[in-house]
Structure formats: structure tokens, C-alpha cells
Amino acid sequence: KGSKEFIVAVIDTGIDYNHEDLNLNVWRNPKPGPKNDLVGYDFVHDDGLPFDDQGHGTHTSGTVGAVGSNGVGVSGVNQRVSIMALKFLNKDGSGSLTDAVKAIDYAVAHGAKVLSNSWGCDGCDVQAIKDAIVRAGEKGVLFVAAAGNGGQDGVGDDNDSSPKKGFPAAYALENMLGVAATDSNDELASFSNFGKKTTHLAAPGVEVYSTLPGNKYKKYSGTSMACPHVAGAAAFVWAKHPKWTMNQVKQALIDSVDKVPALASKTVAGGRLNVLKAMNMKSSQLSR
């Protein structure tokens, strides 16, 4: 069912940390600072209250770890986990990349092992973001990123080569997992970016039902919804294999996908996330 000992940082619009289906799985800071950062940090307002006034971060958090077996709402990939709320996007869904860097560094400094990043921008290759991800990797932290929704014309952008490639997902870094979105027919979602070299696998991202602020629930679509499936799965696998390295967890998720024809030339793994298979992987089975 997962483990409360394992921290996933959701870097987004914040979280409704009072939500009936999230509260018990929200991270509690054992050593709050002067800004009283009990559950995370709000880099928009520079305080310790990262409340979600937009909805996006609460939705992605529910996929990572809405409480399971409580008779309420939905269940996340993890029924038990600690979700760190890091808000750098405002009520309009926009924010500064400087604050994104601060959020990444905060997550690593406070013990998160998986960072869920359902954000990005087209063609914005920013060295400071790349450096922050590299710093996270040096600490053994996995950076999971939504591939991007470039398909305004019904075809997503190629994160390997398009001038509109989505960053940070397009970075080819050791600790990165880029995630595309699939629909209920195991087809690549029409809006989803992809990349044979930089997009590692896909996960459900069309009409995903999850939590919203105010004890509400709704279906959203986007690679933003696919990303937390993989971030949640990474935490799930790592909680079962706590001695595994970042690279082993990443490889287990890649090696255990269900192969899907529509993804064969669109992702590194050529398939869609299968959490059960990933859970049952042994270190001896992992590709080198």
C-alpha cells in the first residue's frame, strides 16, 4: 500500500492539505523553519502555507497518493505516502522559473526522493532548471516530468527534436523520467508530446478522476495527469525496495511497461506504465 516514510514532492500550484482524501497523506515537516513550513512551502507568497488556489496541484497529488481504504473519494497509486506541497505556480497557473529552482532545492533538502513535475514550457531551455535537476540527481532523487501538451493541432511535439519541445521533460538527464499520456484505448493522447530518446514511458492522462480543493473531485486530461501516475509508481516501488538506487527504480518502471504499438517509436520503453509488474521486478531482472 506504500509507506508514509517515503516523501514525494508535488511541485505545482500547491495542495488543499485539508482535503478529506489527502490530509492523512500530507507530509509533516519534522523541523519547521521560521515561516512555519509544516507541510511544504509557498514560493509565490514566500510563506509556509502552500494552499492550492488553482486546483491543478491538488488533482495531481490525488493521483500520487489520495488515501486508500478510507471509504472516501478515490485512491492514489499509493494508499500511504507523504506528499510534500511545493507551490510555485499561482492561481492562474503561472510562475517563475526562479521559484521552480527553489522548489526543487527545497524538496531535495527536506528528504523527498521523487519529484512530481506536471509543469513546463515550450522551448524554454533554462540552465538554472537543468542545474537544479542535476543537483537532485547527485543526491539520488528522481525527477518525473510531464512530457507536455503540444498537440494543439492534434499531434504532439517531439521532445527529441522539435523547436517547441517541452522543458524540463526534454532534458536527457540520468535522473529524469519523461512521461507521455495515453487514453483508455492505449493510444497516445492527441495532445501528448513524445520522444524516442527523452520520453521514457506513458501513463493514463485522459479523463483522470482525482481530487480538487474543497473536498471535490473531477476528471482532468493532460500529460500533467500522466506524470503523477509515474511519480506515484516510483514511490510505490521504492517503498517496497528501499535499498534500491534511483537508477534501479527508474529502470524497473521502464522495463516493466506493457508494450503498446502506438508507443513503440514514441517512447524509450515503448509502452505504458504497469504498476504491478514494476512492483514485482527483481534487481536481477533490470536492464543494464
N, C-alpha and C positions, 0 to 999 in steps of 0.2 A: 504493500500500500504506500510505500515511500517512507521518508523519515523526516521528522522535524529538525533533525540535526543538520540537514542539508539545505543550504541557502541558495535560492535563485533570485537574482536581482532583475526586476522588470523595469527597464529604462524607458520611460514613456510619459504619459500625461498624469501620472500618479495613480493611486488606488483609493477606492472607497474602503478604507480599512475597518469600517464599522459594518460592512455588508454581512448579512446573515450567513452567507455561504463562503465567506472569505476570512472573517475575523480570526477564527481559530488557527488559520494557517499563515497569518501575517507575522513576519519576523519581528522579534522584540530585541532591541539593541541592549546588550548587557552593560554597556558603558556609554550612556548618552552624553553628548557634549553640551556646551553652553546654550546651543539653540534647541535643546530638548528633543533631539532626533531619536524618538522612541521607536519608530517603525521605518525610518528611512530619511530622505531629505528632499526638500523642495528647492531646486536651484533657480526656479523662476522668481520666487519671492524671498529666497535666501532665509528659509526658516525650517523648522523640524516638523512641519505639517504638510506632507506631500499628498493632500487630498485631491482626488480626481474631479475636476470641474468640466471635463470634456466627455469622458466615457470610454475612450479607447484603451487606456491602461487597465481599467477595471475588467474590461472584456478579455484582454489578453491574459490577465492574471488568473481569471477563472479557468481558462484552458490549461494553464500551468498547474494550478492547484486549488480549485474550488473543493471545499471539504466534502469527502465522501462518506457514505453510510450515516448521514445525518437526517435523512428524510426530507431534505430541503433542496430545491433547485436542481443543480447539475453536479457532476463530479469532474474534477480536473484529471489530467493524466496522473498526477499524484494526488492521492486522497489525504496524504500527510506530507507537508513540506513547509519550509519557511520562506515566504515571499517578501523580499526587500523592496519597498516602494521608493523609486527614484524618479522624481518629476523634473523634467527639463523642457517639456512641451506645455504650452499654455492652453487656455480654454478654446483657442482657435486651432489648436493642433500644430502650432509652430513654435520654434525655439532656436536658441543659438547653439552653434557647434562648440563654442567655448564651454557652455554648460553641459553639453554631451560629454566632453572630455572629463569635466569634473565628476559627472555621474559615474563614468567608467572607473575612474581612480577611486572614488568613494566605495564603490561595490567591492573592488579588489581589496582595499584596505580593511574592510569590515567583514571579510570572510566569505563572500559569495564565490561559488565555484562555477556557476553557469550564469551568463548574462543574456537575457532575452531582449532582443532589439527589433521591435516592429516599427522601424522608422528609417528614413533615408532621404536622399535627394538625387536627382538625375545629373550625372556628370560632375558631381562636386567632390573631386579627389582632393581631400584636405589632409595635409601631412600630419597635423596635430591629432586628428582622429586615428589615423593609421598608427602613429606612435603610441597612442593610448592602448590600442588593441594589442600591439606588440608587447607593451609593458604587462598587460594582463596575461598574455601567453607565457611570459617569463615567470609568472607566478603560478602557472599551471591552470589558468582559468579559461574556460571555453566560451567563445563569443558566438552566439547564434543570431543570425540576421535574416530578416525578410528580404527576399530577392528583389522586391519592388513591383509596382503595378504600372508598368509602362505601356500596357496594351490598350490605349485609348482607341486605337483603330481595329481592335480585335486580335492583335498579335503583340505579344510582349516583346521587350527588348532583350538582346543577347548581352548578358553581363560580361562576356568574354571580349567582345569587340565593338559593340555599339557606342557611338559618342554619347548616347543618352543612358549608358549603363548606370545601374543603381548602386550608389555607395551608401553605407560601408560594405554591403554584401559582395561587391565586385572585387574586394581585396583578396588576393591569393596568399593568405597567411596561414601558418601552421595551426593556429587555434581557432580558425574560422569555420563555421558551418553555415553555408548559404542555403536558404530554403525557398523552394517554389511552391505554388499552390495547385492542388488538384480538386476536381469536382467529384460528385457522387458516382460518376461513370468511370473514374480513374483516368480521366483525360486532363491534360494540362489546362488549367483555367485560362480563359481567353485573355485575361488581363495580366497574367503572370509573366514576369521576366524569367529567364533561364540562363544556362551556361554550362557547357560540357566540362569546363575546367573550374569554374568558380561557384556554381550552384550544385551543392553536394547531393541533395535529395529533395523529395517533395513530401508534402503532408496536406491533409484536408484544409481547404481555405475558402470554400463556397458555402454560404448559409450556415455558418458555425454558430451554434446556440451557446451563449455564455452570459456571464454576469454583467450588470450595469449598475451605476450608482443608485442608491435609494432602494436597495433590495429588489431591483428589477432585473429582467433577463431579455435578451433579444438576439436575433440572428444577424451577424455581420459577415461580409466577404472581403477577402484580400489576402495577399501574402502575409499581412500582419496577423491574420488568424492562423496561418500555417506555421509561422515561426514559433509561437509558444507551444505547439504540439511537440516540436523537436526539442525545444528547451526543457519542457517538462519531461520528455522521454530521457534526455541526458541526465537529469537529476535522478530520475527513477532508476536508471541503470547504475549510476554511480553510487546510489544509496545501497544497492544490492552488492556492489563490488567496490567498497570504499578504498581499497588499496590500489585500484586501477589508476593509471595516469590519465591525464587529459586526452592524450593521443589514443589510448585504448578505448576510452568511452566514445570518442569521435569515430573510430574505426568500427566499433561494434554497431553503431547506428547506420553507418554506410553499408557494412557487409550484410546486414540483416533485412534490407529492404525487400519488399515484394516487387519483383521485376515487372515493369509496366511498359508495353510497347511505345506508348506516347511519350515516355520519358527517356527512351533508350539513347537518343542523341542530344538530349536537353539537360542532363544532369550527370554528375560524376558517377553516382551509384546506378543510374538507370532505373530508378524505382521510387516507390512510395513507402514512407515510414511504416514499420511493423513493430510495435512496442513489445509484443510478446516474444517475437523472435530475438529482438535485441536483448531482452531480459535473460533469455536462455543461452546467449552466446558465452562460450568459454574463451579464456585468453589464448588457448592453443589453436582456436579456430580463426583468430583475427588475421586479416591480411597484413603483410609487412610492407 
